[in-house]
Amino acid sequence: SHTVVVASRGIAARRRMLGAMRHFRVAARVATRRNSSSMIDGFYRNFLKSNVSHVTFVVTGAIIFELIYGKATEALWDYANAGKLPHQIDWAAFREEEEDEEEEEEDD
């Protein structure tokens, strides 16, 4: 009979401890939700909740990233090759002046 009382006390203590742990877990989840950024929640609700908006967000993001990346690499390439690229060369220095002989031949 004494072992039954001790066992029942152990079971009751275990249940109280599990109940307290369960309460702690729930409180931790609620605190985490409260501390999570409402900006992230709003972002999810507006851009990632439906499949159509998610795909649109990804495609738009890829296009914007490509534009920014393309401009940055182009600027880096121009900087590294300054003065060597066709649009940077002064082509006027390579033009030949027309010869007067051609004009004389036309007069004849």
C-alpha positions as CSV (number, residue, x, y, z in Angstrom):
1,S,0.0,0.0,0.0
2,H,2.9,2.3,0.8
3,T,4.4,1.7,-2.7
4,V,1.1,2.5,-4.3
5,V,1.0,5.9,-2.5
6,V,4.6,6.7,-3.5
7,A,3.9,5.7,-7.1
8,S,0.8,7.8,-7.3
9,R,2.7,10.8,-5.8
10,G,5.4,10.2,-8.5
11,I,2.8,10.1,-11.2
12,A,1.1,13.2,-10.0
13,A,4.4,15.0,-9.8
14,R,5.3,13.9,-13.3
15,R,1.9,15.1,-14.6
16,R,2.4,18.5,-12.9
17,M,5.8,18.8,-14.4
18,L,4.6,17.8,-17.9
19,G,1.7,20.3,-17.5
20,A,4.2,23.1,-16.5
21,M,6.5,22.2,-19.4
22,R,3.5,22.3,-21.8
23,H,2.5,25.7,-20.4
24,F,6.1,26.9,-20.9
25,R,6.1,25.7,-24.5
26,V,2.9,27.5,-25.3
27,A,4.1,30.7,-23.6
28,A,7.3,30.5,-25.5
29,R,5.5,30.1,-28.8
30,V,3.2,33.1,-28.0
31,A,6.2,35.2,-27.0
32,T,8.0,34.2,-30.2
33,R,5.0,35.2,-32.3
34,R,4.8,38.5,-30.5
35,N,8.5,39.2,-30.9
36,S,8.6,38.2,-34.6
37,S,8.7,41.1,-36.9
38,S,5.3,42.2,-38.1
39,M,7.1,43.3,-41.2
40,I,8.0,39.7,-42.0
41,D,4.5,38.6,-41.4
42,G,3.1,41.4,-43.6
43,F,5.7,40.4,-46.3
44,Y,4.5,36.8,-46.2
45,R,0.8,37.8,-46.3
46,N,1.3,40.1,-49.2
47,F,3.9,38.3,-51.4
48,L,4.3,34.7,-50.5
49,K,0.9,33.4,-49.4
50,S,-0.5,32.4,-52.8
51,N,1.3,30.6,-55.5
52,V,0.7,33.4,-58.1
53,S,2.0,36.2,-55.9
54,H,5.0,34.0,-54.9
55,V,5.9,33.3,-58.6
56,T,5.4,36.9,-59.5
57,F,7.7,38.0,-56.7
58,V,10.4,35.6,-57.7
59,V,10.3,36.5,-61.4
60,T,10.2,40.3,-60.6
61,G,13.1,39.8,-58.2
62,A,15.1,37.9,-60.7
63,I,14.6,40.7,-63.4
64,I,15.5,43.5,-60.9
65,F,18.6,41.5,-59.7
66,E,19.7,41.0,-63.3
67,L,19.4,44.7,-64.1
68,I,21.4,45.7,-61.1
69,Y,24.0,43.0,-61.6
70,G,24.3,43.8,-65.3
71,K,24.9,47.5,-64.6
72,A,27.5,46.7,-61.9
73,T,29.5,44.3,-64.1
74,E,29.3,46.6,-67.1
75,A,30.6,49.5,-64.9
76,L,33.4,47.3,-63.6
77,W,34.3,46.1,-67.1
78,D,34.4,49.7,-68.4
79,Y,36.6,50.7,-65.4
80,A,39.0,47.8,-65.9
81,N,39.3,48.5,-69.7
82,A,39.2,52.3,-69.7
83,G,40.3,53.7,-73.0
84,K,40.4,50.3,-74.8
85,L,36.8,49.8,-75.7
86,P,35.3,51.0,-79.0
87,H,32.9,53.5,-77.5
88,Q,35.8,55.1,-75.6
89,I,38.2,55.6,-78.5
90,D,38.4,59.0,-80.2
91,W,37.8,57.8,-83.8
92,A,38.4,61.3,-85.2
93,A,42.1,60.8,-84.9
94,F,42.0,57.9,-87.4
95,R,40.0,59.6,-90.1
96,E,41.8,60.4,-93.3
97,E,41.3,63.6,-95.0
98,E,39.9,63.4,-98.5
99,E,42.5,63.9,-101.2
100,D,42.3,66.8,-103.6
101,E,43.0,64.4,-106.6
102,E,39.6,62.9,-106.4
103,E,38.0,66.3,-106.8
104,E,40.2,67.2,-109.8
105,E,39.3,64.0,-111.6
106,E,35.6,64.8,-111.2
107,D,36.1,68.2,-112.8
108,D,37.4,66.6,-116.0
